[in-house]
Amino acid sequence: LQFLYFIGFILALSLRTMTAVVSVLAAALAANRFGESDHCAGGACCGIANYPIGNPTDGFNTFYAEFDVPGLPEKIDGITNFIYFNIFFDNGPPNGKMNQFVPQLMLGEPLDGSTGPPDYNPEWHNHSTWVFASQYFMEVHNETTNGTTSHAAAGDIYNCTKGEILFTEFKLDDSWTWTLTMGVKGDPSRVSVIKAEKPYMGLLENNPGKGAKAPRWSDDVFNHTHVNSCWELYGMRD
């Protein structure tokens, strides 16, 4: 298995008056036992934890991370890579499923775009060099098919190169609107942003599920979030 060098994510979480900095590289190395040929795997996730969101009176948590853009793999034919720091929430109403803030560094043929409102259908494009964009990935229950339908909101896509530092930030304001930001540190011309005023971008406004009301970020089910970082690899053959 071709060796891929893993990035050390530095996760900084603050509640206005408090900042905790957590390095998750050591956990990644320990959990995945890099260097042992019989424990190679096509990807790595690390640092998963649960954190409260906060409240308007005491202040909201801000979720923030930085990582370096790696060099390109020697072979990029048929592969798709995602590198990201994300937070995701419990499902909420019956028709709400995956609810993930996931700005990403991408390569290959990733889910990188969206048709936008009202349907927020996902789009895929091919990239032979590193690109990044803010993204909100969602899955909802489709009562017509009794299946799950994927949706996405996506910010502008930007190119980036080896050695540049990318930052990701998730911030909730007093109006209960989330701002999802990803950009190149020190370059305000390359910043990708999504505003999420409602869970699932309002897709469940008229059909949240039996007995449920339209979800809002102020609902108790969204008062905490799950946090971690991942490198997803697809199509690796050597």
N, C-alpha and C positions, 0 to 999 in steps of 0.2 A: 504494500500500500504506500503510495507516494506520501512522503512526509509533508505535512502542512504545518507551518508554524502558527501557533495560536497566539492571539492578542490578549494582553492583560487588560481587562476592563477595570476602570476605577469608577466606582459607584458613589456618588455623593448625594445624600438625602438631607434636606434641611427643613426644620419647622421654625422658620424665621429666626429664632434665637438659639437654635441648636443645629449643628452640622455633624453628620457621622460619615466618615469616609471608609469604605470597605473595599479591599483588594480581593478579587475573586480568582486571580490567576492561580494561586496555590491550590485552591479548592478544585479548579479545573484539572490541574496536573495530577492531583491526588486521585480524583474520581475516575479519570480516564486512563491513568497509568501509561502516559505517553512514553514511547521508547521500548515498550514490550510488544513484540510483533504479534503475539497471540491475543492482544487486547486492542488492536486497531479498530476504529469505528468511523463511519462516514458522517461525522459531525460531533459537536460537543455543546452541552448546555450546562451552565453552572450558576451558583450563587442564588438559587431560588429562595425567596423569603416572602413573608407577608407583612405589609405595613399599613397603618391607618392613613386615611386621607386627611383628617383634620376637620376643622369647622371654621365658619366665618368669624367667630368670636376669638378663638385662640390662634387662628392661622392655619393655612393649608400646607401640607408637605409639598415640596418641589422635588421631583425625581430627575436626576441628572447623571450623565455618564460621558466619558470621552474614550476614544480609542484611535490607534494609528491605522491608516490605510496600508495594507500589506502589498507586497509585489504581486504581479499577476502570476498565476500558475504557468508552468512551461507549456502545458496543453490545455486549451479551453474548448475544444470541440466536444459538443454534447454534454457539457456540464452546466450546472446552475448553482451558484453560491449565494447565500444570504448571511450577513453578519449584522447582529443587532443587539441593542439593549431594549427591552420591552417591559410593559406592565399589562396585566390583563385582569379582568374582573369576573366575579361569579355571574351566572347567566341572567339573573333578574326575572322578568316575567316568563310565563310558560313558552312563548314563541321566541324568546331570546336564547341564543346559544353562544358561540364563541364571540368574545368582546375584548379585542386586543389592540392596544396602541403599539405599533411596531414599525417605526421608521427604520429603513434598512440600507446597508451598503450591499450592492447587487452586481452580479456578473452572470452572463449566459442568457437564459430566457426566463426571467423571473416574472411573477405578478408584480407589476410596477406602476400600474395606472388604473384609472376609473372613468366610467362614463359620466360620473357626477350625478347630481340630483336629477330626477327623483329616485332612480333605481339603484344607483351606485354599483353597477355591474363591473366586475374586475376585468382588467386588460393585461395582456402579456406582450412583451417586446424583446427583441434580441439585442444584447450588448456585449461587444468584444473587449471592452475596457470597463473599469470600475465606474459605477454610477451610484447615486444615493437619492432618496426621496423620503419625505414623511409619509406615513401610511397608517390608516385605521382599518383593520381587518375585522369583518363581522360575519357571523353565520346566524341565520334565522330559520325557524321551523316553517316550512311551506305546507299549509293545511290542505291545499289542493292536491299535492302529490304525496303528502305525508312523508316528505323527505326534508333534507337540509339544503338551503341555498346560501351560497357564499356571496358576499358583497364587500366592497372596499371603497374608501375615500383616499385620495392620493394627492400629495402636494407636487410642486414642480420638481422635475428631475434635473440633477446637475452631475457633471463629470468630476472626478477627483483622481489623484495620483498617489503613488507610493510615498509614504512619509508624511502626508498631510494628516492633521488631527481632526477627526469628526466629533462633534458633540451632539447629544440627544437630550432634550428637556421636555418634561411633561408638567404643565402648570395649570392649576385650577384657580379661577378668580372668584370674587365675591358674588358674581351673577350666576355661578355654577356652570361656567363654560370652560371646557378643557382646551388648552392650546398645546399642540404637538409640534415640536420644532426639531429639525435636524440641519446641521450646517457645518461648513468648514471653519474651524476656529480661526479668528482673525480676518475673515473675508466676508463682510456683510453682503456681498453680491451673490453669494451662494448659500442661501438659507431657504429651506423648504418648510412650509407651515400649513397646518390644518387646524381649523377651529371646529370643535365638536360641541355644539350647544345642547344636544340631546343624545342619550344613549342610542346606539345603532343609527345615528344620523337621522333620527326620526322615522326610520322604516317601520317601527312598531307603533306609531302614533295612533293608527286606526284599527290595528289588529294585534294587540299585545298577547292575546291568548285568553282562554276562558276564565272569567272571573277576575281578570287583572286590569289595572289601569295603565295608561300610557306611562312608560318609565321616565324618570328624571334623575339627574346625577345626584340630587339631594336625597334620593331614596336610601334607606338603611342598607340595602344589599350592596350598594356601591360605596360604602363608607370605609372600605379597605381594598387593597389591591395586592396582586401577586407580582413579584419582581424577579427577573433574571436576565441573563445574557446568553446568546446562542450563536453558533456558527453551523449553519445547515449546508450540507454538501450533497448534491445529486448528480448522478451520471459519472462518478469517479470510477475509473477502470484500472488505473495503475498509479 
